[in-house]
Amino acid sequence: MHDEMKTYYDVLQLLKRYGTYIHVGKRLWDMELAAVEVDRLHETGLIDDKLYATAKIVLRHAHEQELKHPLIQPDGGKTDD
């Protein structure tokens, strides 16, 4: 299972298995809330240390990538013509 978690989507699938669905509206905010929920799962003992560490690394990387190259541009994707 740990080797299968490589993307933000994989982390969301993990959260869904525990009944947590995330959609705040902004991708960065969703990632930040996902990190809080992963913390909660770990603190309650529902996920082990290795899965927790993997999920946090995936989320950190996805968050950094989103900051550098947002999937949706702040201007709604408009370009200067």
N, C-alpha and C positions, 0 to 999 in steps of 0.2 A: 504494500500500500504506500509506503513512504516514498519508494522510487517512482511511483505513478504521479505524485504531486509535483508538478513542474510549472503550472500556470495559475494565474488569479482565478480562472474558471474552476480549476481543480479545488482550490480552497473554498470557493462558493459551494461546490458540490459536497465537500466535507461538512460545511455548516448546514446545508439542507438535510443531511442525514440526521442531524440533531434538531431539526425543526426550525432552523433559523434561516429566514429569507431576508436579503438585504437589498433595498433600493431606496436610497435617500434622495437621489436626483442628480448628484454630481459624482462622477466616477471617483475622484479623489476622496470624497467624503465616504463613499461606499467602501473603499479600501480601508480607510481609517476605522470605520465601524466594524468591518470584518476582523481587523486586528484585535479590537476590543473583545469581540465575541470569541475569537480563538483563545485569548487570555482567559476568558471566563470558562471555556470548556476545559482548559488545562488546570485552572485553579480548583475546579470541582472534581478533577480526576477522571473526566470522561475521555481525554486523549492523553497519551503518554508523552514523555519528554522528547522523544525523537520526532514524533509526528508534530508536536508543538513547534519544535525548532525548525523543522522543514517548512511548515506553514508560515511561520514568521519571516523566514528568509525569502520565500516566494512573494509574500506581501510587500516586504521592504523593496525588493527588486521591482515589482510592478508599480509601486508608488513612485520610486525614483524615475522609472521610464515614463510614467504619466506626467511627471513634473517637467521632464526634458522634452517630451514629444506628446502633447495631449492628443488623445484619440479624437476629441471634438474641440475645435478651436474656440477660444473665448468669444470670438466675434460670430460664432455660429457657422464657421466654415467659409465665410465670405473672403474673397480675394480682392486685392486692389487691381482694378482694370484701367 
